[in-house]
Amino acid sequence: MRNLLNFLKRFGNVLLFLLLEAIALYLLASRPNYHNIILSKAFNATTASLFERINLASDYFSLNELNEQLKRENLRLRNTMQRVYNDSELSVFSVTDSIYMQQYLYIQASTVNNSVNKQKNYITLNKGTLNGVREDMAVIGTDGIVGIIVEAGKSYSIAMSALNLDFRLSSRLSKNGYFGSLTWDGSDIHTITLNEIPHHVDISIGDTVETAGYSAIFPEGIMVGTIDEYDSSTGDFYDIKVKLSTEFRKLNNVYVIINLKKEDQIKLEAELQETK
């Protein structure tokens, strides 16, 4: 009892103050006056801020699921774009026969292995023949060219990277259509060489280089990169260094391209060669 009296004697004023403060706040909050409105606004603002932080945290932890949804949507849009236009005409058509008009299908894949520090680099993908992947199919990323499928197993496939001494691709200058052969010399993972562009062609630093579409593998108009530097003192053709738009060290999500009209093109070209 003595301890209780000593405690009340020592902290009585503080306890009385807290009690009176609580009563005052209760009276303010229980009446529809100016102070009540201020308190309600302060409480609502605090609650809103708290819920906003909770929602931000929830959004952060759902980013992986959102990323997968975006990849599926991007794949659907790529395939839909192929269904609504005819490459032979520079116009847009709405068609119902998606097989007859459509030339390309896209298969979304992820890289499971990727080398960039060798003279002949390859990329392993997590999609194979069970998903429709076959040899000699183009591989692109969100920013441009990646490579060509050279081996296809049931669940995995291997692509020859554009960073490979054996890689060849017909490419053109976007602004004027002049085309040449694209090769990699093994010296820089950020640049690739465009050959066979004659000196009379007007070129500039920053010009866009894209696929020409002259093979049955890559569609035309896929981004390669931009001219980084060029030398006109070598023979009859420029020595053009192209800065790749694809960052191969960060490569993750890619698309394998199926050319639905590939067999027909190859057959006609082979028949023409036989008649010569």
Buried (B, 14 or more C-beta within 10 A) or exposed (E): EEEEEEEEEEEEEEEEEEEEEEEEEEEBEEEEEEEBEEEEEEEEEEEEEEEEEEEEEEEEEEEEEEEEEEBEEBBEEBBEEBBEBBBEEEEEEEEEEEEEBBBBBBBBBEBEEBBBEEEBBBBBBBBBBEBEBEEBBBBBBBBBBBBBBBBBEEEBBBBBBBBBEEBBBBBBBBEEEBBBBBBBEEEBBBBBBBBBBEEEBEBEEEBBBBBBBEBBBBBBEBBBBBBBEBEEEEEEBBBBBBBBBBEBEEBEBBBBBBBBEBEEEBEEEEEEEEEE
